[in-house]
């Protein structure tokens, strides 16, 4: 958005350096897609802007260097040494490489000797029913041990419910703190209480004990409050979802991975970069990472750790976000308004380095026609493309072309008729489209809420196209699973 504004206001020449941190995230369909759009626009401007990309987990550095027309440097230097461990059934095995992980896992299968013969330490089993599971027991014990020594720990779990449950378990065993720290934690509770999202009831229990959780169900403001508290060591332990690992810039003395699954799926090799959060320069002399698993997961663990990181690719490929938003933006900010300048822009994309040129040309032409059909651009007799008010509003709002059309249609419909005898239609219109898709719909709860609606609410449902019969069918299907 800042680059778009600078191009439109002719202030782009004031830009000298752009730093792309976590460059491997360019493979991500959300943040990475925007990063790729930004870099491609800067490359298309042909200004003397220096682009600096940085990453600790980038397997195909040469390709990205070619795309950015850059020199590249690789280093294995780590300012803080990180010791890595595999924890299985309470036994802790030191590991330094993926091959060592594989050997430790095969030894744990007991084919050659007792697993304990290879362990460097053992985590004692707990007598509490809540900690009967060896993975849960190991995670809690390691987190408590870290906090008791005055250091910070990051715990990664496979889902939101696991985050909450693990944070609550850890909080029950946390050591006592002094009155000054407790007062600071109460201040954190106050900040959360007055935030737009309010105070989560689980956080109200865990924060006084120095524990918090971090997942997509929290607002950006809530996550920022918790991150500051952790960074200042008011909070000692943060439990986060694996899917948010890349978005957490919080180093820790100890990183603890609770299993290798997100729901029913094994995490991707790229997710293991969360181990790199271990070690805090200037505060820690060493970092530690612990991967806790059960014996039944060892096959998945060894396969995961022996797999190379996948090569980073463009987020503009058809299987991901596509090129429609990129084309709409460059036409709207008048960076490219004819097919020849659009071709020049496309040649600056990372996509152009990985996709067949002839196939890409056909795809771009088809996408341009789609934008015309949707009323987002027009073309004159000279072949010059012009943005419409709809496209300017879409780009100015940082929406995708599809979301822009959807919001426009909903506003047009609301102009024709608006349900005024209740609040639901207002809530529907003001709900940001960016929060859609953050979680799965619980259709049983949805049906229950639909059944509670009054006549006004039912009119809103009908107006926006939600049919109670469809909700009922989805609820029945979800209960049958």
C-alpha distance (Angstrom), angle and dihedral (degrees) to the residues before:
residue distance angle dihedral
X1 . . .
X2 3.82 . .
X3 3.81 91.6 .
X4 3.82 91.4 47.5
X5 3.81 90.2 52.3
X6 3.81 92.1 46.7
X7 3.81 91.0 51.8
X8 3.82 92.8 48.9
X9 3.82 92.8 45.5
X10 3.83 93.2 44.7
X11 3.82 92.2 -123.3
X12 3.79 96.1 116.8
X13 3.82 90.5 106.8
X14 3.81 87.7 70.9
X15 3.80 88.4 67.9
X16 3.81 113.6 95.7
X17 3.82 108.9 160.1
X18 3.80 134.4 23.5
X19 3.82 119.0 -169.7
X20 3.81 116.9 -157.8
X21 3.79 104.9 -164.4
X22 3.82 119.6 -169.4
X23 3.81 88.7 22.9
X24 3.82 91.4 179.3
X25 3.82 86.2 70.1
X26 3.80 88.0 75.4
X27 3.80 83.3 89.7
X28 3.81 89.3 64.0
X29 3.79 115.8 101.0
X30 3.80 93.9 -136.1
X31 3.80 118.0 30.5
X32 3.79 92.3 17.7
X33 3.79 92.6 51.3
X34 3.80 90.7 55.9
X35 3.79 90.4 46.6
X36 3.79 90.2 53.5
X37 3.81 91.9 48.8
X38 3.80 90.8 50.7
X39 3.81 94.8 48.7
X40 3.81 93.2 45.4
X41 3.81 92.0 52.4
X42 3.79 91.4 50.2
X43 3.81 91.3 49.1
X44 3.82 89.5 49.9
X45 3.79 92.3 54.1
X46 3.82 91.3 62.7
X47 3.78 90.4 -147.4
X48 3.80 124.9 145.3
X49 3.78 93.7 -96.9
X50 3.78 116.0 144.7
X51 3.81 114.2 -138.7
X52 3.81 116.7 -158.5
X53 3.79 117.1 -170.0
X54 3.80 122.6 -168.7
X55 3.79 132.7 -174.2
X56 3.79 139.4 153.5
X57 3.82 94.2 -156.9
X58 3.80 109.8 41.3
X59 3.82 113.4 133.6
X60 3.83 99.3 -179.1
X61 3.79 102.0 44.2
X62 3.80 93.5 151.9
X63 3.83 93.5 62.0
X64 3.80 93.8 51.9
X65 3.80 90.6 45.7
X66 3.81 89.2 54.4
X67 3.80 90.5 49.4
X68 3.80 93.5 49.4
X69 3.82 92.2 39.9
X70 3.78 86.7 -125.2
X71 3.77 142.2 139.3
X72 3.75 114.6 -115.7
X73 3.78 134.9 -150.5
X74 3.79 128.2 -165.3
X75 3.79 125.5 -160.8
X76 3.79 134.2 172.5
X77 3.80 92.9 -160.1
X78 3.80 115.1 130.3
X79 3.81 117.2 -166.6
X80 3.81 89.3 -153.6
X81 3.83 119.4 36.7
X82 3.80 112.5 -126.4
X83 3.79 122.0 -150.0
X84 3.78 113.7 -154.3
X85 3.80 126.4 -154.6
X86 3.79 139.1 -176.1
X87 3.81 115.6 -144.9
X88 3.80 118.4 -161.4
X89 3.80 125.4 167.1
X90 3.79 90.4 -17.3
X91 3.82 95.9 -52.3
X92 3.82 116.4 118.3
X93 3.82 118.6 -147.5
X94 3.82 122.0 -168.1
X95 3.80 112.5 -128.4
X96 3.78 132.0 -179.4
X97 3.81 104.4 170.7
X98 3.78 139.0 23.9
X99 3.80 90.8 -104.6
X100 3.79 89.6 53.4
X101 3.80 88.5 51.1
X102 3.79 88.5 53.7
X103 3.80 92.9 50.0
X104 3.81 91.6 47.2
X105 3.80 90.5 50.7
X106 3.80 94.2 49.4
X107 3.79 90.1 48.2
X108 3.78 89.3 51.9
X109 3.81 89.0 58.8
X110 3.77 85.3 71.1
X111 3.79 95.9 -126.8
X112 3.80 93.6 134.9
X113 3.77 109.1 16.8
X114 3.74 144.7 -14.6
X115 3.84 109.4 -59.3
X116 3.80 91.4 -129.5
X117 3.80 89.6 63.3
X118 3.82 89.4 72.5
X119 3.81 98.2 39.9
X120 3.80 122.0 105.8
X121 3.80 92.6 -155.1
X122 3.78 141.8 -8.0
X123 3.80 129.7 -128.8
X124 3.76 108.6 -138.3
X125 3.79 117.6 -119.5
X126 3.80 115.8 -111.4
X127 3.79 127.0 -123.5
X128 3.82 91.6 -145.5
X129 3.81 116.3 101.9
X130 3.81 91.3 -136.9
X131 3.81 89.4 60.6
X132 3.79 99.5 43.9
X133 3.80 90.3 109.2
X134 3.84 105.2 86.4
X135 3.81 93.1 -142.5
X136 3.81 93.3 52.4
X137 3.81 90.5 44.3
X138 3.81 91.8 51.1
X139 3.80 93.4 47.3
X140 3.81 93.3 50.0
X141 3.80 93.9 43.3
X142 3.81 93.8 49.8
X143 3.82 92.3 46.8
X144 3.80 92.8 48.9
X145 3.79 91.2 46.9
X146 3.80 91.0 53.3
X147 3.81 94.6 47.6
X148 3.82 91.8 46.3
X149 3.81 89.0 57.9
X150 3.81 90.6 52.1
X151 3.79 97.5 -106.9
X152 3.80 133.4 120.1
X153 3.80 126.2 -106.5
X154 3.80 132.0 -163.1
X155 3.80 116.1 -156.9
X156 3.82 119.4 -166.4
X157 3.82 121.0 -157.0
X158 3.78 133.8 179.4
X159 3.82 100.0 -113.0
X160 3.78 147.8 5.8
X161 3.79 96.1 -95.2
X162 3.80 90.2 50.0
X163 3.82 88.6 51.1
X164 3.78 92.9 54.4
X165 3.80 94.4 43.3
X166 3.81 93.6 47.6
X167 3.81 92.8 46.7
X168 3.81 90.4 51.4
X169 3.81 91.6 49.0
X170 3.80 93.4 49.2
X171 3.80 92.1 46.5
X172 3.81 91.0 58.0
X173 3.80 91.5 61.9
X174 3.81 101.3 37.4
X175 3.81 117.6 125.3
X176 3.81 119.7 -107.8
X177 3.80 119.3 -93.9
X178 3.79 132.4 -148.6
X179 3.80 123.5 -96.7
X180 3.80 94.1 -101.8
X181 3.82 93.4 56.8
X182 3.80 91.3 43.1
X183 3.81 90.0 54.6
X184 3.81 90.4 52.1
X185 3.79 89.8 51.1
X186 3.78 89.9 51.3
X187 3.81 87.6 53.2
X188 3.81 88.5 54.8
X189 3.80 89.3 52.8
X190 3.80 89.2 51.1
X191 3.82 91.8 51.2
X192 3.80 90.5 50.7
X193 3.79 92.5 45.0
X194 3.83 92.3 57.2
X195 3.81 94.3 42.0
X196 3.83 117.8 105.3
X197 3.80 91.7 -105.7
X198 3.79 94.2 50.8
X199 3.80 125.3 -142.1
X200 3.79 118.3 -47.9
X201 3.81 110.3 -130.4
X202 3.81 91.8 -131.5
X203 3.81 92.3 52.1
X204 3.79 88.4 50.8
X205 3.81 86.5 62.9
X206 3.81 100.2 39.2
X207 3.81 104.0 40.8
X208 3.84 96.3 64.9
X209 3.82 85.2 56.7
X210 3.82 92.8 50.7
X211 3.82 97.4 -104.3
X212 3.83 130.7 115.6
X213 3.80 138.6 165.5
X214 3.79 129.4 -133.3
X215 3.82 124.0 -157.8
X216 3.81 142.3 132.6
X217 3.80 91.4 -87.0
X218 3.80 89.8 73.3
X219 3.79 121.8 79.0
X220 3.80 120.8 -110.9
X221 3.81 88.8 -108.7
X222 3.82 92.2 53.0
X223 3.79 91.8 48.7
X224 3.80 90.5 49.4
X225 3.81 92.2 51.6
X226 3.81 91.2 50.2
X227 3.82 93.0 45.2
X228 3.81 91.6 53.4
X229 3.79 91.0 48.0
X230 3.79 91.2 51.2
X231 3.80 93.6 45.4
X232 3.81 90.3 53.2
X233 3.84 89.8 46.5
X234 3.78 94.7 -117.0
X235 3.82 83.6 120.3
X236 3.81 114.9 44.7
X237 3.80 102.0 -174.4
X238 3.81 130.7 37.8
X239 3.81 120.9 -173.3
X240 3.81 112.9 -157.6
X241 3.78 139.6 174.3
X242 3.79 118.0 -103.0
X243 3.81 89.8 -123.7
X244 3.81 90.2 63.4
X245 3.79 94.8 47.7
X246 3.80 92.6 103.3
X247 3.79 91.7 51.5
X248 3.79 95.8 53.4
X249 3.78 113.5 91.2
X250 3.79 95.0 -177.8
X251 3.79 116.9 119.8
X252 3.79 116.7 -152.6
X253 3.77 138.2 -168.4
X254 3.78 88.0 -125.0
X255 3.82 131.8 25.0
X256 3.80 115.7 -163.6
X257 3.81 122.9 -167.3
X258 3.79 114.3 -159.0
X259 3.79 102.1 -151.0
X260 3.79 129.0 -42.6
X261 3.79 101.0 -96.1
X262 3.77 136.5 95.7
X263 3.77 102.4 -159.9
X264 3.79 105.3 -48.4
X265 3.82 95.0 -22.8
X266 3.80 128.4 87.5
X267 3.80 112.3 -119.7
X268 3.80 117.6 -105.7
X269 3.83 120.3 -104.6
X270 3.82 89.9 -111.3
X271 3.80 88.5 63.9
X272 3.80 89.3 67.2
X273 3.80 87.6 75.8
X274 3.81 84.3 86.3
X275 3.81 86.0 79.4
X276 3.80 86.4 67.7
X277 3.80 89.8 68.7
X278 3.81 87.4 78.1
X279 3.80 113.9 105.4
X280 3.78 127.1 43.6
X281 3.79 113.5 -141.8
X282 3.78 111.9 -132.4
X283 3.83 92.2 14.6
X284 3.81 105.9 50.5
X285 3.78 131.2 45.1
X286 3.78 92.4 -159.3
X287 3.80 139.4 13.4
X288 3.79 128.8 -143.8
X289 3.79 132.9 -158.5
X290 3.80 125.1 -167.7
X291 3.80 124.1 -166.9
X292 3.81 106.5 -161.8
X293 3.79 117.4 -162.4
X294 3.78 144.0 151.8
X295 3.79 125.0 -113.0
X296 3.81 91.0 -106.9
X297 3.82 88.6 59.9
X298 3.81 95.7 52.3
X299 3.79 94.2 96.4
X300 3.81 90.2 53.5
X301 3.81 90.8 44.2
X302 3.78 94.9 52.1
X303 3.81 92.3 45.1
X304 3.80 91.2 48.0
X305 3.79 95.4 48.6
X306 3.79 94.1 44.0
X307 3.82 91.9 52.1
X308 3.78 118.2 97.1
X309 3.77 118.4 -124.7
X310 3.82 110.4 -90.2
X311 3.78 116.1 -106.7
X312 3.78 114.5 -99.9
X313 3.78 114.2 -112.5
X314 3.77 137.2 -178.6
X315 3.80 118.2 -75.0
X316 3.81 87.9 -145.6
X317 3.79 93.4 75.3
X318 3.82 114.4 119.1
X319 3.81 91.9 -110.4
X320 3.81 90.5 60.6
X321 3.81 128.7 29.7
X322 3.79 99.7 -32.2
X323 3.78 128.4 -147.3
X324 3.82 100.9 -82.2
X325 3.81 96.3 97.6
X326 3.81 91.4 45.8
X327 3.80 92.3 53.7
X328 3.80 93.5 44.6
X329 3.80 91.6 52.1
X330 3.82 96.9 49.5
X331 3.80 91.5 47.4
X332 3.82 92.4 46.9
X333 3.83 94.2 50.5
X334 3.83 88.3 42.1
X335 3.78 93.7 -120.4
X336 3.82 87.9 131.5
X337 3.81 123.1 14.7
X338 3.83 104.2 157.0
X339 3.78 129.6 54.8
X340 3.80 92.2 -109.8
X341 3.83 92.7 54.9
X342 3.79 89.9 43.4
X343 3.82 88.0 54.2
X344 3.81 89.3 50.9
X345 3.80 90.1 51.4
X346 3.81 92.4 49.0
X347 3.80 90.1 51.8
X348 3.82 87.9 59.9
X349 3.80 92.6 57.7
X350 3.79 124.8 100.6
X351 3.79 85.3 -128.0
X352 3.80 90.4 66.7
X353 3.82 89.6 60.3
X354 3.80 93.2 56.4
X355 3.82 106.9 31.8
X356 3.78 131.7 71.2
X357 3.83 107.5 -94.6
X358 3.81 96.1 -137.6
X359 3.79 92.2 48.3
X360 3.80 90.4 46.9
X361 3.82 92.2 51.6
X362 3.80 91.4 53.5
X363 3.79 91.2 47.6
X364 3.83 92.4 50.7
X365 3.81 91.7 50.6
X366 3.81 91.2 49.3
X367 3.82 90.7 49.5
X368 3.80 92.1 50.6
X369 3.80 89.3 53.8
X370 3.83 90.1 50.1
X371 3.79 90.5 53.7
X372 3.81 90.1 50.3
X373 3.79 92.2 49.4
X374 3.82 91.1 49.6
X375 3.82 90.2 54.2
X376 3.81 93.2 -116.6
X377 3.80 96.6 119.1
X378 3.80 136.4 19.0
X379 3.80 131.1 -154.2
X380 3.79 126.0 -148.5
X381 3.80 130.4 -149.8
X382 3.82 91.3 -87.0
X383 3.80 92.0 56.8
X384 3.79 93.7 -107.1
X385 3.81 116.0 147.7
X386 3.79 120.0 -139.1
X387 3.80 130.5 -169.6
X388 3.79 118.9 -120.5
X389 3.83 124.5 -140.0
X390 3.80 86.9 -101.4
X391 3.80 93.2 56.9
X392 3.82 92.5 45.0
X393 3.80 89.6 52.4
X394 3.81 90.9 46.1
X395 3.81 94.6 50.4
X396 3.80 92.7 41.0
X397 3.81 89.2 53.8
X398 3.84 92.3 48.0
X399 3.79 90.8 -121.8
X400 3.76 129.5 145.8
X401 3.83 115.3 -108.5
X402 3.81 89.6 -108.7
X403 3.81 93.0 51.3
X404 3.80 90.6 46.4
X405 3.80 91.7 54.8
X406 3.80 91.3 45.6
X407 3.82 94.5 50.7
X408 3.81 90.8 45.2
X409 3.80 91.4 52.1
X410 3.81 91.7 48.0
X411 3.80 91.3 50.6
X412 3.79 91.0 48.4
X413 3.79 90.0 51.4
X414 3.82 91.2 48.3
X415 3.80 89.7 52.1
X416 3.79 89.3 58.7
X417 3.80 94.8 48.2
X418 3.79 136.2 -3.8
X419 3.81 128.3 -173.1
X420 3.80 103.1 -127.8
X421 3.81 102.9 170.0
X422 3.81 93.5 79.3
X423 3.79 142.0 27.1
X424 3.79 100.7 -115.7
X425 3.80 97.9 87.2
X426 3.80 90.6 49.7
X427 3.81 90.9 50.5
X428 3.79 90.7 48.1
X429 3.82 93.6 51.7
X430 3.80 94.3 46.4
X431 3.80 97.8 45.4
X432 3.84 106.4 110.5
X433 3.77 111.0 -115.2
X434 3.82 88.9 -141.7
X435 3.82 92.1 74.4
X436 3.80 93.6 57.7
X437 3.78 115.8 109.7
X438 3.82 95.2 24.0
X439 3.79 91.6 123.4
X440 3.77 144.2 7.5
X441 3.81 119.4 -88.6
X442 3.78 116.4 -110.3
X443 3.79 96.5 -142.9
X444 3.79 94.2 -169.3
X445 3.81 90.7 59.3
X446 3.80 90.3 41.2
X447 3.82 91.2 55.4
X448 3.80 91.4 47.0
X449 3.81 91.1 53.3
X450 3.81 91.8 46.5
X451 3.79 89.7 53.7
X452 3.80 89.4 54.9
X453 3.81 94.7 54.3
X454 3.76 119.9 113.3
X455 3.80 124.9 -136.8
X456 3.80 92.4 -82.1
X457 3.79 92.4 52.0
X458 3.79 91.7 49.1
X459 3.80 90.3 53.3
X460 3.80 89.5 53.8
X461 3.81 91.1 51.0
X462 3.78 90.6 51.9
X463 3.77 91.6 44.8
X464 3.81 94.9 53.9
X465 3.80 92.8 42.9
X466 3.80 103.5 -104.2
X467 3.78 111.0 139.1
X468 3.84 119.0 -157.6
X469 3.81 90.1 -143.9
X470 3.81 89.9 59.8
X471 3.82 91.2 48.6
X472 3.82 89.4 51.2
X473 3.81 92.4 50.9
X474 3.81 92.2 49.7
X475 3.79 91.1 47.8
X476 3.79 92.1 51.7
X477 3.82 91.0 48.1
X478 3.80 92.4 50.3
X479 3.82 91.8 49.8
X480 3.80 91.0 49.9
X481 3.80 93.2 57.2
